[in-house]
Amino acid sequence: MVDKLKQEQVRQWIRDENREALLHAFEDLHPADAAEQLAGLSPSEVARYVELVGPAETLPIFEFVPFEMQRETLEHLPRSILPRLIELMSPDDRADLVEELDEKSQERLLSLLMQAERQELLKLITYPEGSAGGHMTTDYAFLRPDVSIGTALDHLRMQAPKKETIYYVYVVDLARRLIGFLSLRDLIMEHPERYVREVMNKNVIAVRVDQDIEEVAKVMSRYDFLAIPVVDAEQRLVGIITYDDVFDVMAEEATEDMYLLANLDTDEKITSPLPRSVKLRVPWLLVNLCTALLAAYTVSLFSDTISAFVTLASLMPIVAGIGGNAGTQSLTVVVRALALGQIKVHGNLPILLKQVGIGLFSGLICGFVMGAVAYLWHHNIWLSLILWMAMTANLVIAGSFGAIVPITLRKFNLDPALGSSIFVTMATDVGGFLTFLGLATLLLHHLMGP
């Protein structure tokens, strides 16, 4: 919870340039909680805090500061502080941050870094954003196979301060090809005089540097890894991906799917300026408007039937509404299954048939209930039968489109959540109105009675 009083105190210490007080300001807080306090300051104030306290002391907190705040803070840091802060960051976090800077800021930052750091950074940011290479870190611990366990532990002690994690230690040959791995527990438990090659696990599960990060997340989740090695086409070890990075990716993907299902642009944030939010939302609303016009046109085709039996006007939204909800249910299940890799792009006839079957039986049940309500309300058995048949048909449409739309989008290499809800809603609205009013038109003489 943000302490406003604490924030004001920190602001005063920054104005007074009280480094000693700032050094101890957050010593009783976890870095994540301290970052929450810093996030309430302006980017220029955070930059001044980093400058006064020092990059090394600030980094553990700065890494938890929201990404947008980090990016804006860099623009206020002096040339004497900026390169040191960037150099201290882990390679993957550093690459993610620099990649989001505009071209001018990137050039400014890269010019301040040492050549080795600059080349490593440029290499990381050239990997596609959604690839394993785009999320890996090059700070990993490695060993040679021909060293003893005792020597290996000495090497690991020297490597540990500069590495992101040492839970897994990877074994590479002279060409840096990945040939095995050891856990920290294995090293501690083994006899010091045994050799790494004798005790290493040769069954290494690795991912390719160009592999999709979502696939990497599935592999790590399946095997319950804390980290996974990343190799190039020649099986050379180029980096590792840690679980915290994959967790962030999974959270981002879940958020993206949630946004897309709601027809929102993933660039919109709660803090986005009003004009930007309007700009991001209106295009999808206009698409939705077109589909709504199609549904309205469908209703207009049966205006004579509605005029002849006005009760239809009060009941037709129920048919479309239930269909929309059923379509969303099928859509959510199928999109999630596609995201988790539980179903493939091809050979999905059983999936489609199941969703159609669910729609059929759900429609029969819900339609029967609504038909009974309509009979008690209007005492017209033909109206009840029409409602029953129309709701059953529309829920079958809902189930089929809820499966077809996301699978079709995936076949075209599009996100299965992209606009799916609009198209499914269009199908259930048009299908619901068409079946209900169409049946009513065909059976109008029965509805009207003698």
Buried (B, 14 or more C-beta within 10 A) or exposed (E): EEBEEBBEBBBEBBEEEBBEBBBEBBEEBEBEBBBBBBBBBEBBBBBBBBBBBBBEBBBBBBBBBBEEBBBBBBBBBEEEBBBBBBBBBBBBBBBBBBBBBEEEBBEBBBEBBEEEBBEBBBBBBEBEEEBBBBBBBBBBBBBBBEBBBBBBBEBBEEBEEEBBBBEBBBBBBEEBBBBBBBBBEBBEEBEEEEBBBEBBEEEBEBBBBBBBBBBBBBBBBEEEBBBBBBBBEEBBBBBBBBBEBBEEBBEEBEEBBEBBBEBBBBEBEEEBEEEEBEBBBEEBEEBBEEBBEEBEEBBEEBEEBBEBBEBBEEBBEBBBBBBBBBBBBBBBBBBBBBBEEEBEEEEBEEBBEBBBEBBBBBBBEBBBEBBEBBBEEBEBEBBBBBBBBBBBBBBBBBBBBBBBBBBBBBEEEBBBBBBBBBBBBBBBBBBBBBBBBBBBBEBBEBBEEE
